[in-house]
Amino acid sequence: MLRVRVARWDRTAGGRAMVAAPLVGLVLGALAAGVGALVCWRGGSLLGAVAALAVLAGLTRGLHLDGLADVADGLGSGKPAEDALRIMKQSDIGPFGVLSLVLLLLAQAAALAGQFGHSPARGALAVLTAAVAGRCALAWGCLRPVPAARPGGLGAMVAGAVAVPAALAGTLLSALGLSVLGLALPGWHPRYALALIVGQLAATALLVRCVRRFGGVTGDVLGALVETAALAALVTLAVLP
């Protein structure tokens, strides 16, 4: 994770950061894609996929994966919202969290391995698509109608801080950029834009579930949206021609 000097942090700055998050995904995705393509070239498609996922997890210090595990434990607990939020805030990971992490990483690795199996370049663009799709979901999780589940934390700072046009513009620009990059590869290049959009739909479905279950969003929910959007994008690429 890159260290940056923050001169000002409030709801306005937080909202702008969420809208600009796809640019962070572009940088992280490019680094992971490069490593994955290099490892694929020398060690095979599966190893390339694992290497790319490891780079993404390492650069983010597992932040979003941790959020996914916490949300899975909260949703799986079956307890009232207040108790579920308390479970999510604990530092340990329960059975639902472990199972979710294992299945998610297996699915991501399998989908990426198939893309790297076509070519290192196609696998690299799939990594980039997943990273950008995940960060696009952050803006949709912070739309103005979406409340915070608790008064403190990251969720409270950025919940409701993003306007719908800003989130839509970020997603459409990201989809356009991925489509342009897809022109360099043979085949149906709009699949990368479609994968990104499917990722947002999957993340939105999880967002609706979390808002109903917890009463709003938290930092953990935002992390889960990132991983859900990335997985949905990769699965979409795996099933498309």
N, C-alpha and C positions, 0 to 999 in steps of 0.2 A: 504494500500500500504506500502511495506516495505521500510524503509530508508536505503540507503547504501552509503558508502563513495566512491566517484568517484575520482580517482587519475589522470585519463587521459581520455579525451573524444574527439575523432576525427573520421573521416570517417572509419578508420580501426577498431577502437573500436566499432563504431556504427554498422558496418557490422557484427562483431562477436557477438554483443548483439542480433541482429535480428536472426542470425543462432541458437543461444542458447536459444531463446525465448520459444521453446517447454518445456525446463526444468522448466521455470517459470510457464508455463501452467500446468505442472505436479504437482507442489507444490500447486498452487491455486486450481486446480481441485481436488486434494486429500482432501484439507480442506473443500471445498464446498461439495464434495461427502460424506464425513463423517457426516457433519451436516445434509445433505439431507436424508441420510439413517437413521440416528437417529430419525429425525422428522417423516419420513415416518413410521417407526416402531411404533411410539407412536400416530401419528396424521393422518396417511393416505397418499396416494400417491400424491395427489394434493398439500397438504401442504408441503410435502417433496420436491417436485419440486420447489415450490415458495421459500422455505428456501434455497435451493442450489443456485438458481439464485440470491437471495438477498445477499448471502455470496460472490459470484463472483463479483457482482456490488459493494459491500462495500469494498472488498479488493483492487479493482482497482479504487475506488472513481468514478465510472461511466465514466471513461475516454473513453473507447471504445464505450459505448452507446452514449456519447456526440458526438463523431466523426461520428457515423452513422447518427445521427440527422442532423448534419451540412452538411454532404454529400447529404442527401436526400433533404435538402433545396436548396443546390446548384444545384443539378441535376434538381429539380422540378421548379426552377425559370425560366428556359428558356432563361436566359440572356447570353450575351457573357462571355467568360472564366474569364476575369478580374473582371467583376461585380459579377459573381457567386462566385469567390474566396473571394471577399469582403463580400458577404452575409455569407459565411461559417465562416469567421473570427469574425463575430459579436457574442456577448455573448448571445443574445436571440435565441429562437427556434421558427421557423415558423410552419405553418400547415403541410407541408410535413414531417418535422422532428418529430412532435408529432405523426402523423399517423404512421410513420415508426416505432417509438419506441413502440407504443401500439401493433401494429400487430406483431412485432418481439418478444416481451416479451410474448404475448399470445401464439404464435406458439411454442416458446421454452418451456413454461410452460406445454402446452398440450402434446408436444412430450415427455417431461421428465416424466410427470405424468403417461403416458402409460408405460414407462420403469419401474418406481417405482411400478406400478401396478402389474408387473410380479414378482418382488422381490426387496427388498431394495438393494441387491448386484448388480442386473442388472441396477437399476437406478443409483447407484453410479458409475458404470463403464461408463454409458452414460454421466454423468457429466464430468468425467475425459476425455473421448473422445472429448467432445465438447471443453473443455478448451485447450487441446493439439492441436486440429485441428485449433482453432482460432490462436494460436501462431505460428503454422507452416506457416500460411498464411502471416505472417510478412516478412519472408525471401523472399517469391515469390513476394511480393510487392516492394522489394528493389533490384531486379535483376539489373545487370549492364546496360542493355539496357533501363531501365525505368528512365526517367528524373524527376526532381523536378518541381512542378508547380510554385513555387515562390522561390526567392533567400534565404529567411530566414526560420527559424523554424526547427522542427524535420525532416520534409520531405526532406529538402535540405541537412541535415546532413547525412541521411542514404540512400537517393535515389541512386541507382546504385552501392551500396556498397557490394552487395552479388553476388558471382559467382553461376552460375546454378548448378554445381556439389555439392556445399555446401548446397544449398536449397534442392536439390533432396536427398542428404544423410540424412539431418535432417528429411525430410518427411518419407523416407523409414524406418529409424530407429524408428521413432515414431509409424508408422504403425505396425512394427514388435513387438514392445513392447506391444502395445494394443492387438495384436493377442495373445501374450503369456498370458497376463492377462485374456483374454477371455476364455482360456482353463479351468479356474476355474469354469466357469458357464456352465450349460447344454445348448445344442443347437449349432447353427452355429457360432463358435467363430470368423471366419474371417470377420464377418460383421462389427466389430469395425475398422479394417483396411480399409475396403471399405468405411465406413462412413467418415473416415478421408480424404481419397482421393477425394471423392465427394465434401467434404468441400473445398478442394483446387481448384477444378474445378469451383465451384460457386464463390469463391473469385477471381479467375483469370478473370472470365467473368466480374465481377464488376470492377476489375482493368483496363481492356481494355477499358471499358466504361468511366471510370474516366480520363484515360490518353487522350483519344480522346476529352473528354469534357473540361477538365481543362488544358490540356497540360502537365500533369505529376501528381505526387503524393504529398500529404501533410500529416501532422500528422493525420488530420481528416480522410483522405482516408485510412490510415493504420488501424485506429480504426474501420472503417466500414468493412474492410476486415476481421478483427478478428470476429466481430459479424456475418457477413455473412457466414463465414466458419463454425462457431459453430452451427448456425441455420441449415445449409445444412446437417451437420453431424447428428444432432438430428433428422431431418426429415427422413434421410436415415435409421436410426435405427428404426424409428417408422413404416416404411413401409416394412422393411425386417422381415422375420420370426424369 
